């Protein structure tokens, strides 16, 4: 299932980040405003990247004297989106305990 994210940035020249989160991977990253060439390159590099890997690589990157950067803001947006997306490791089905042989007895 794909989720389209529109994230308003804070503390950067770019003002908005848009991306798609699908199967815990990041697609179609685009930035509104900011350093055009750098942000296009960042978008290309992020395409198809595992969301957790992207967060671990970009979280905390600073731009000059700012406490954040466009890459850091992308990491924040992806991290927030992951927190609100169901984990692929959970299921709505009831947990089955014991082996099939134990149930047959």
MIKEKE-123401 format. One record per residue (C-alpha): x, y, z; residue in three letters. Coordinates in Angstrom, 3 decimals, m for minus. Layout:
BEGIN
NODE        x        y        z paba
NODE        X        Y        Z  Ala
...
end
This chain:
BEGIN
NODE        x        y        z paba
NODE    0.000    0.000    0.000  Unk
NODE    1.376    3.407   m0.960  Unk
NODE    1.130    6.534    1.123  Unk
NODE    1.627   10.000   m0.377  Unk
NODE    3.305   12.375    2.069  Unk
NODE    3.330   16.191    1.924  Unk
NODE    5.645   17.558    4.618  Unk
NODE    6.077   21.249    5.471  Unk
NODE    9.740   21.812    6.314  Unk
NODE   11.143   23.918    9.128  Unk
NODE   14.409   25.854    9.077  Unk
NODE   15.384   25.218    5.451  Unk
NODE   15.226   27.022    2.124  Unk
NODE   12.922   24.333    0.772  Unk
NODE    9.412   24.805    2.102  Unk
NODE    7.819   21.444    1.346  Unk
NODE    8.807   17.841    0.643  Unk
NODE    6.548   15.431   m1.224  Unk
NODE    7.210   11.706   m1.511  Unk
NODE    5.596    8.302   m1.675  Unk
NODE    6.188    5.627    0.956  Unk
NODE    5.474    2.140   m0.386  Unk
NODE    6.551   m1.157    1.163  Unk
NODE    8.805    0.832    3.513  Unk
NODE   10.712    2.309    0.554  Unk
NODE   10.834    5.940   m0.589  Unk
NODE    9.756    7.012   m4.097  Unk
NODE    9.024   10.180   m6.083  Unk
NODE   10.787   12.643   m3.759  Unk
NODE   10.353   16.284   m4.731  Unk
NODE   11.134   19.530   m2.949  Unk
NODE    9.448   22.909   m3.267  Unk
NODE   11.984   25.782   m3.345  Unk
NODE   15.568   25.347   m2.148  Unk
NODE   18.808   24.563   m4.001  Unk
NODE   17.494   23.097   m7.249  Unk
NODE   20.476   20.985   m8.347  Unk
NODE   21.269   19.581   m4.905  Unk
NODE   17.657   18.682   m4.227  Unk
NODE   17.240   17.017   m7.622  Unk
NODE   20.351   14.945   m6.868  Unk
NODE   19.054   14.058   m3.393  Unk
NODE   15.734   12.985   m4.931  Unk
NODE   17.494   10.722   m7.438  Unk
NODE   19.639    9.129   m4.733  Unk
NODE   16.639    8.548   m2.451  Unk
NODE   14.542    6.844   m5.170  Unk
NODE   13.675    3.294   m4.081  Unk
NODE   15.799    3.517   m0.937  Unk
NODE   14.790    1.629    2.182  Unk
NODE   13.117    4.190    4.449  Unk
NODE   15.055    3.224    7.589  Unk
NODE   18.350    3.412    5.681  Unk
NODE   17.473    6.870    4.355  Unk
NODE   16.680    8.095    7.878  Unk
NODE   19.927    6.683    9.299  Unk
NODE   22.021    8.327    6.561  Unk
NODE   20.392   11.772    6.494  Unk
NODE   19.251   12.368   10.075  Unk
NODE   21.269   15.131   11.707  Unk
NODE   22.897   16.497    8.518  Unk
NODE   23.254   20.245    8.873  Unk
NODE   23.392   23.020    6.271  Unk
NODE   25.969   25.648    7.178  Unk
NODE   25.124   27.142   10.566  Unk
NODE   21.538   25.871   10.521  Unk
NODE   20.549   23.099   12.907  Unk
NODE   18.939   21.177   10.039  Unk
NODE   19.132   20.709    6.267  Unk
NODE   16.852   19.596    3.466  Unk
NODE   18.257   16.078    3.841  Unk
NODE   17.630   16.148    7.584  Unk
NODE   14.081   17.400    6.992  Unk
NODE   13.527   14.529    4.539  Unk
NODE   14.738   12.121    7.245  Unk
NODE   12.311   13.682    9.746  Unk
NODE    9.422   13.420    7.253  Unk
NODE   10.194    9.782    6.427  Unk
NODE   10.632    8.894   10.098  Unk
NODE    7.271   10.489   10.942  Unk
NODE    5.602    8.632    8.080  Unk
NODE    7.065    5.317    9.250  Unk
NODE    5.714    5.876   12.756  Unk
NODE    2.201    6.225   11.344  Unk
NODE    2.400    3.274    8.966  Unk
NODE    1.593   m0.274   10.104  Unk
NODE    4.616   m2.506   10.499  Unk
NODE    4.943   m5.338    7.967  Unk
NODE    5.911   m7.561   10.887  Unk
NODE    2.525   m7.408   12.608  Unk
NODE   m0.674   m9.113   11.637  Unk
NODE   m4.341   m8.776   12.458  Unk
NODE   m4.623  m12.558   12.514  Unk
NODE   m4.661  m14.249   15.934  Unk
NODE   m1.389  m15.682   17.128  Unk
NODE   m1.191  m19.477   16.845  Unk
NODE    0.708  m21.222   19.630  Unk
NODE    2.010  m24.740   19.701  Unk
NODE    2.713  m27.155   16.888  Unk
NODE    0.049  m28.685   14.622  Unk
NODE    0.670  m32.069   16.310  Unk
NODE   m0.249  m30.629   19.734  Unk
NODE   m3.535  m29.294   18.338  Unk
NODE   m4.433  m32.680   16.822  Unk
NODE   m4.354  m34.393   20.235  Unk
end
